[in-house]
Amino acid sequence: MLKIRLLFVLFFLGFSFTTIGQEEKPIVLTDWVNPPADSQFNKSFIFVDFWATWCGPCIYAMPQIDLLKKEFGDDVLFLYVSDEPASKVQAFMEKKGKDFYSAVDNSKMTHLKYGVNSIPYGVLLDRDGEIVWEGQSAELSPRILRGLLKNKKSKRDLKDLIELKKKIYVKDIWGELTHNETELKYMKQKSISNEYGFENGEYYYSGDIKYIASKVYEIPLRNVACDINQSFVVKIKSGYESPNEVFKKFLNEVCKLKANWRTEIVDAYVLEDGSDMNLMNTEYTDLNKGNNSFLADDMNVLIDNSSISEMTTIMSDLSEFRFVYIGNDQNRYDWDIHYKYNNLTLEQFTDEMNFSLSKSRVELKFLNISR
């Protein structure tokens, strides 16, 4: 089964302004997609299933949760929560003919509060908003629910546990930084997934400093040295300058860190454009359009909507080999590439995709981030 390789467990460091989850209701949403009727909120428990339309394991777990809903629906409210746009969730439900209670958490307030670092993930809350169970959604079993229901408290209106906040950029949550014409918003947080993308004129990064730096500067993660365990959500508004300039200011002024570059000559496989290139169009994987997502199992990696340079950066981290692209093709493609056995990877690049491939000594940039 495919598993998300972008997600890691990170660490929490305090911040000078209010942290998400503090003095908030147990569940904070930015919008409803398919809200329950008022009568459906009168339960003893609420189960929040964190999912996404692109997440295969999440969709795979839905029939099992449907069975739980049929047996325990009188006592448990089952609510699906995604961090995607409401329109995307609505389109998924219409296309798949689904009819479940759903909402979106675009600010990631609730995701962060419960330390959701991989999906599908579920949190079961009692009528007082206390966690009574959490884990992989598919692991919530009838036996677990029956045991909890033996000592259940009386039902109550669970709407009291939910708060709707449509505004994402709240001053007591987000810090701001400007550099010339570019604006940056940032938030220090715990247990946040490693993600990046570009949407609505904004670059979005979340994860630890090492991961964010690798995406901002477009270099492999293995080329970044950083022993600072801090994790952030960073949003950079597209302006007249590249994100790396304002991110450098962020490192200096907010994190009090220095970024020093060096070059090193290393062995790498160089990909160049060959004749009759055979590359996939950008409608193949459709993991998360525009966000350069990738999923990897034990053998292959699916990479969504990425340039050749971005693909080689990901492959340099998955494979023991380093890959470098020398060419002018800036188009975006979808990729399905083997990475475990190196000879198969090289054959796929040359025989299937028709790249020109050679092993060379090349000069690469390395970044060291320190106090």
Secondary structure, DSSP 8 states (H G I E B T S, - for coil): --B-SS---------SS--TTTTS-SEEESEEEE---GGGGEESEEEEEE--TT-HHHHHHHHHHHHHHHHHTTTEEEEEEESS-HHHHHHHHHHHT----EEE-TT-HHHHHTT--SSSEEEEEETTS-EEEEE-GGG--HHHHHHHHHT----EEGGGGEEE------TTT-EEEEETTEEEEEEE-SS---EEEEETTEEEEEEEHHHHHHHHTT--GGGEEE----EEEEEEE--SS-HHHHHHHHHHHTS--EEEEEEEEEEEEEEE--TT---B-TTS--SSTTS--EEE-SSEEEEEEE-HHHHHHHHHHHSSS-EEEES-----EEEEEE-SSHHHHHHIIIIIS--EEEEEEEEEEEEEEE-
